[in-house]
Amino acid sequence: MTQKQTNTKKKKKKNRRLAPVTKLLCIIMIGVSAWLLYSVGREVMTTIELRRQLAEVEEKLEKVQIENERLNKEKEKLKDPDYVQSYARGNYILSKDGEQIFYLPESNSGN
């Protein structure tokens, strides 16, 4: 046998011994890659869900802020005694001394 043939046979033997180790490493790397892809997918789904919840909460916050502004304006109005008197007379049908209140029937549009 020539030296080239001997070297070729040694390389083939070495390649055969590395093949199972290489296959095992490939399987491990594929498993790790699959796990990482799964983790990334889960994180993406979590991010999407959190953004949806954030949009809902921001919408609720905007509604609450509008309601808060309305209530603050009402609070300021209630500090004015003339407004309180007018409000009470209009909503609770209170009268001044000597004043008479007449109830008028609501008109029906069908008559």
N, CA, C and O of each residue as an XYZ file, in Angstrom:
444
protein
N       0.820     -1.173      0.000
C       0.000      0.000      0.000
C       0.871      1.246      0.000
O       1.965      1.292      0.564
N       0.339      2.220     -0.644
C       1.090      3.452     -0.696
C       0.705      4.317      0.500
O      -0.268      4.059      1.209
N       1.483      5.312      0.678
C       1.235      6.187      1.821
C      -0.070      6.962      1.633
O      -0.768      7.230      2.611
N      -0.403      7.317      0.430
C      -1.652      8.038      0.159
C      -2.848      7.184      0.536
O      -3.813      7.673      1.123
N      -2.779      5.911      0.196
C      -3.885      5.003      0.505
C      -4.009      4.823      2.015
O      -5.122      4.757      2.539
N      -2.921      4.744      2.695
C      -2.922      4.586      4.150
C      -3.514      5.831      4.804
O      -4.323      5.722      5.725
N      -3.120      7.002      4.339
C      -3.649      8.256      4.879
C      -5.149      8.364      4.614
O      -5.898      8.819      5.479
N      -5.585      7.957      3.448
C      -7.002      8.009      3.091
C      -7.811      7.084      3.999
O      -8.894      7.452      4.452
N      -7.291      5.886      4.265
C      -7.983      4.941      5.139
C      -8.067      5.485      6.556
O      -9.092      5.310      7.215
N      -7.023      6.135      7.040
C      -7.024      6.709      8.384
C      -8.061      7.836      8.482
O      -8.762      7.955      9.487
N      -8.150      8.648      7.446
C      -9.127      9.741      7.434
C     -10.547      9.189      7.449
O     -11.416      9.718      8.141
N     -10.781      8.126      6.685
C     -12.113      7.522      6.649
C     -12.476      6.958      8.009
O     -13.613      7.107      8.458
N     -11.499      6.295      8.690
C     -11.744      5.757     10.019
C     -12.057      6.896     10.986
O     -12.986      6.803     11.788
N     -11.281      7.961     10.904
C     -11.477      9.119     11.775
C     -12.848      9.739     11.513
O     -13.542     10.114     12.458
N     -13.249      9.851     10.247
C     -14.559     10.394      9.882
C     -15.674      9.506     10.397
O     -16.714     10.006     10.826
N     -15.474      8.191     10.362
C     -16.505      7.288     10.876
C     -16.661      7.444     12.371
O     -17.778      7.362     12.882
N     -15.564      7.668     13.092
C     -15.644      7.856     14.532
C     -16.288      9.197     14.868
O     -16.993      9.292     15.873
N     -16.079     10.202     14.089
C     -16.665     11.515     14.334
C     -18.131     11.577     13.921
O     -18.868     12.415     14.440
N     -18.556     10.767     13.056
C     -19.921     10.823     12.557
C     -20.953     10.684     13.676
O     -21.876     11.497     13.710
N     -20.868      9.715     14.595
C     -21.865      9.641     15.669
C     -21.821     10.860     16.586
O     -22.869     11.338     17.021
N     -20.639     11.366     16.884
C     -20.511     12.548     17.730
C     -21.103     13.761     17.007
O     -21.797     14.574     17.617
N     -20.827     13.876     15.720
C     -21.368     14.975     14.931
C     -22.890     14.899     14.870
O     -23.578     15.913     14.992
N     -23.407     13.690     14.681
C     -24.869     13.522     14.652
C     -25.474     13.913     15.988
O     -26.503     14.587     16.024
N     -24.852     13.503     17.090
C     -25.354     13.846     18.414
C     -25.329     15.349     18.626
O     -26.285     15.919     19.150
N     -24.239     15.997     18.222
C     -24.150     17.458     18.344
C     -25.203     18.150     17.487
O     -25.785     19.150     17.906
N     -25.446     17.634     16.312
C     -26.475     18.213     15.432
C     -27.851     18.087     16.079
O     -28.643     19.029     16.053
N     -28.130     16.935     16.651
C     -29.435     16.726     17.310
C     -29.580     17.667     18.498
O     -30.641     18.256     18.705
N     -28.513     17.806     19.275
C     -28.559     18.723     20.417
C     -28.765     20.154     19.944
O     -29.559     20.889     20.530
N     -28.064     20.556     18.897
C     -28.194     21.916     18.377
C     -29.595     22.164     17.821
O     -30.150     23.250     17.990
N     -30.160     21.169     17.165
C     -31.526     21.309     16.651
C     -32.501     21.448     17.819
O     -33.425     22.259     17.768
N     -32.296     20.663     18.861
C     -33.161     20.760     20.048
C     -33.068     22.122     20.705
O     -34.086     22.718     21.056
N     -31.850     22.617     20.874
C     -31.648     23.940     21.473
C     -32.271     25.016     20.599
O     -32.916     25.936     21.103
N     -32.080     24.901     19.292
C     -32.670     25.886     18.364
C     -34.191     25.864     18.441
O     -34.827     26.918     18.446
N     -34.775     24.676     18.500
C     -36.236     24.561     18.602
C     -36.721     25.192     19.898
O     -37.727     25.902     19.904
N     -36.018     24.941     20.990
C     -36.415     25.512     22.274
C     -36.316     27.043     22.230
O     -37.203     27.738     22.725
N     -35.236     27.565     21.637
C     -35.086     29.019     21.525
C     -36.175     29.629     20.652
O     -36.719     30.680     20.990
N     -36.500     28.988     19.542
C     -37.579     29.485     18.682
C     -38.911     29.472     19.418
O     -39.699     30.408     19.290
N     -39.166     28.427     20.182
C     -40.397     28.346     20.981
C     -40.437     29.491     21.998
O     -41.470     30.136     22.174
N     -39.310     29.735     22.660
C     -39.249     30.815     23.655
C     -39.501     32.173     23.013
O     -40.227     33.002     23.561
N     -38.901     32.392     21.858
C     -39.099     33.669     21.152
C     -40.565     33.812     20.742
O     -41.153     34.882     20.898
N     -41.144     32.752     20.227
C     -42.557     32.794     19.839
C     -43.451     33.103     21.022
O     -44.395     33.885     20.907
N     -43.157     32.493     22.153
C     -43.946     32.748     23.358
C     -43.811     34.201     23.795
O     -44.799     34.823     24.185
N     -42.601     34.747     23.735
C     -42.375     36.143     24.099
C     -43.100     37.095     23.148
O     -43.642     38.113     23.577
N     -43.109     36.764     21.867
C     -43.822     37.595     20.890
C     -45.313     37.594     21.193
O     -45.959     38.641     21.161
N     -45.855     36.425     21.486
C     -47.284     36.338     21.808
C     -47.598     37.111     23.089
O     -48.630     37.777     23.173
N     -46.723     37.027     24.078
C     -46.914     37.776     25.316
C     -46.876     39.276     25.046
O     -47.677     40.030     25.598
N     -45.953     39.705     24.204
C     -45.844     41.121     23.863
C     -47.102     41.613     23.156
O     -47.601     42.698     23.453
N     -47.609     40.820     22.228
C     -48.839     41.196     21.516
C     -49.998     41.324     22.491
O     -50.769     42.280     22.412
N     -50.132     40.380     23.403
C     -51.217     40.420     24.389
C     -51.068     41.632     25.307
O     -52.057     42.297     25.615
N     -49.860     41.922     25.740
C     -49.644     43.076     26.614
C     -49.939     44.384     25.899
O     -50.471     45.313     26.506
N     -49.601     44.471     24.619
C     -49.921     45.692     23.865
C     -51.423     45.866     23.709
O     -51.929     46.987     23.763
N     -52.144     44.757     23.514
C     -53.599     44.835     23.415
C     -54.189     45.313     24.743
O     -55.075     46.168     24.766
N     -53.688     44.752     25.846
C     -54.167     45.168     27.159
C     -53.814     46.623     27.430
O     -54.610     47.351     28.024
N     -52.645     47.051     27.008
C     -52.238     48.442     27.196
C     -53.174     49.385     26.443
O     -53.548     50.435     26.965
N     -53.549     49.019     25.231
C     -54.473     49.851     24.448
C     -55.820     49.951     25.162
O     -56.413     51.029     25.218
N     -56.308     48.834     25.708
C     -57.577     48.853     26.429
C     -57.485     49.742     27.665
O     -58.392     50.529     27.938
N     -56.400     49.617     28.403
C     -56.231     50.402     29.624
C     -56.089     51.883     29.297
O     -56.621     52.729     30.017
N     -55.379     52.205     28.223
C     -55.243     53.611     27.832
C     -56.596     54.192     27.435
O     -56.878     55.355     27.721
N     -57.434     53.392     26.780
C     -58.775     53.846     26.414
C     -59.604     54.105     27.671
O     -60.302     55.115     27.764
N     -59.525     53.188     28.635
C     -60.245     53.376     29.899
C     -59.720     54.601     30.635
O     -60.494     55.365     31.210
N     -58.400     54.786     30.616
C     -57.801     55.944     31.277
C     -58.318     57.242     30.675
O     -58.625     58.192     31.396
N     -58.413     57.276     29.352
C     -58.919     58.480     28.692
C     -60.354     58.775     29.119
O     -60.705     59.927     29.374
N     -61.187     57.726     29.197
C     -62.574     57.914     29.632
C     -62.634     58.414     31.071
O     -63.431     59.294     31.395
N     -61.788     57.852     31.934
C     -61.765     58.262     33.334
C     -61.276     59.701     33.462
O     -61.789     60.455     34.289
N     -60.293     60.090     32.656
C     -59.803     61.465     32.708
C     -60.887     62.448     32.264
O     -61.029     63.523     32.847
N     -61.642     62.087     31.244
C     -62.743     62.947     30.791
C     -63.791     63.077     31.889
O     -64.292     64.168     32.162
N     -64.115     61.946     32.515
C     -65.093     61.967     33.613
C     -64.558     62.794     34.783
O     -65.313     63.525     35.423
N     -63.278     62.683     35.059
C     -62.662     63.446     36.145
C     -62.752     64.942     35.863
O     -63.070     65.724     36.759
N     -62.473     65.345     34.625
C     -62.579     66.758     34.254
C     -64.013     67.253     34.442
O     -64.240     68.342     34.969
N     -64.972     66.444     34.007
C     -66.383     66.834     34.157
C     -66.744     67.007     35.627
O     -67.409     67.971     36.005
N     -66.299     66.060     36.450
C     -66.621     66.134     37.879
C     -65.917     67.310     38.557
O     -66.484     67.930     39.458
N     -64.697     67.622     38.138
C     -64.003     68.783     38.706
C     -64.715     70.079     38.347
O     -64.821     70.987     39.172
N     -65.202     70.161     37.109
C     -65.968     71.352     36.712
C     -67.240     71.452     37.535
O     -67.612     72.540     37.975
N     -67.909     70.323     37.745
C     -69.131     70.302     38.559
C     -68.810     70.709     39.990
O     -69.585     71.428     40.621
N     -67.683     70.258     40.500
C     -67.257     70.604     41.862
C     -67.051     72.107     41.988
O     -67.466     72.722     42.971
N     -66.401     72.695     40.974
C     -66.195     74.143     40.995
C     -67.527     74.889     40.945
O     -67.703     75.898     41.628
N     -68.448     74.398     40.148
C     -69.768     75.043     40.056
C     -70.495     74.957     41.392
O     -71.192     75.895     41.782
N     -70.337     73.834     42.097
C     -71.046     73.655     43.363
C     -70.506     74.557     44.468
O     -71.135     74.670     45.520
N     -69.383     75.187     44.263
C     -68.863     76.147     45.229
C     -69.616     77.475     45.137
O     -69.575     78.275     46.072
N     -70.294     77.711     44.027
C     -71.062     78.939     43.817
C     -72.463     78.754     44.411
O     -73.209     77.892     43.946
N     -72.841     79.552     45.437
C     -74.160     79.389     46.073
C     -75.324     79.622     45.103
O     -76.357     78.962     45.213
N     -75.168     80.545     44.163
C     -76.254     80.790     43.204
C     -76.485     79.559     42.334
O     -77.630     79.219     42.037
N     -75.414     78.890     41.925
C     -75.548     77.682     41.111
C     -76.216     76.573     41.917
O     -77.080     75.864     41.401
N     -75.823     76.422     43.167
C     -76.413     75.370     44.013
C     -77.906     75.620     44.173
O     -78.705     74.687     44.086
N     -78.284     76.861     44.405
C     -79.698     77.196     44.556
C     -80.446     76.908     43.249
O     -81.515     76.299     43.269
N     -79.903     77.331     42.145
C     -80.539     77.095     40.849
C     -80.637     75.593     40.567
O     -81.656     75.120     40.064
N     -79.590     74.854     40.885
C     -79.575     73.397     40.662
C     -80.647     72.714     41.512
O     -81.383     71.855     41.025
N     -80.725     73.096     42.764
C     -81.712     72.485     43.660
C     -83.131     72.811     43.212
O     -84.008     71.947     43.241
N     -83.355     74.031     42.807
C     -84.699     74.416     42.357
C     -85.079     73.672     41.085
O     -86.231     73.268     40.929
N     -84.131     73.486     40.175
C     -84.427     72.837     38.902
C     -84.567     71.332     39.015
O     -85.447     70.750     38.380
N     -83.726     70.688     39.804
C     -83.736     69.230     39.859
C     -84.607     68.651     40.972
O     -85.125     67.541     40.843
N     -84.769     69.393     42.055
C     -85.529     68.853     43.188
C     -86.826     69.618     43.446
O     -87.491     69.400     44.459
N     -87.171     70.490     42.549
C     -88.404     71.257     42.567
C     -88.609     71.920     43.931
O     -89.641     71.742     44.579
N     -87.625     72.669     44.338
C     -87.712     73.446     45.564
C     -88.159     74.854     45.193
O     -87.840     75.357     44.116
N     -88.884     75.467     46.081
C     -89.392     76.811     45.777
C     -88.898     77.806     46.810
O     -88.488     77.442     47.912
N     -88.947     79.066     46.425
C     -88.632     80.147     47.349
C     -89.869     80.393     48.201
O     -90.953     79.893     47.899
N     -89.696     81.176     49.282
C     -90.845     81.516     50.116
C     -91.881     82.284     49.291
O     -91.560     83.264     48.620
N     -93.116     81.820     49.356
C     -94.203     82.493     48.665
C     -94.288     82.155     47.182
O     -95.147     82.696     46.486
N     -93.450     81.304     46.693
C     -93.449     80.942     45.281
C     -94.272     79.664     45.104
O     -94.178     78.738     45.910
N     -95.070     79.624     44.053
C     -95.866     78.439     43.768
C     -95.275     77.717     42.561
O     -94.764     78.333     41.625
N     -95.364     76.388     42.617
C     -94.841     75.577     41.521
C     -96.008     74.863     40.870
O     -96.832     74.256     41.554
N     -96.080     74.931     39.579
C     -97.127     74.256     38.825
C     -96.489     73.144     37.984
O     -95.473     73.348     37.320
N     -97.104     71.983     38.034
C     -96.643     70.878     37.211
C     -97.435     70.836     35.940
O     -98.662     70.750     35.973
N     -96.764     70.893     34.829
C     -97.422     70.833     33.529
C     -97.246     69.428     32.972
O     -96.152     68.865     33.000
N     -98.335     68.876     32.468
C     -98.190     67.520     31.907
C     -97.314     67.562     30.664
O     -97.317     68.532     29.907
N     -96.563     66.481     30.476
C     -95.725     66.404     29.305
C     -96.598     66.177     28.073
O     -97.517     65.359     28.094
N     -96.305     66.892     27.027
C     -97.126     66.760     25.835
C     -96.694     65.506     25.070
O     -95.504     65.221     24.930
N     -97.681     64.775     24.587
C     -97.412     63.609     23.770
C     -97.412     64.039     22.319
O     -98.292     64.791     21.900
N     -96.469     63.589     21.564
C     -96.359     64.002     20.167
C     -97.453     63.342     19.312
O     -97.677     63.757     18.175
N     -98.124     62.336     19.841
C     -99.172     61.650     19.096
C    -100.515     62.365     19.144
O    -101.409     61.988     18.386
N    -100.717     63.388     20.000
C    -102.003     64.083     20.122
C    -102.140     65.202     19.169
O    -103.169     65.879     19.155
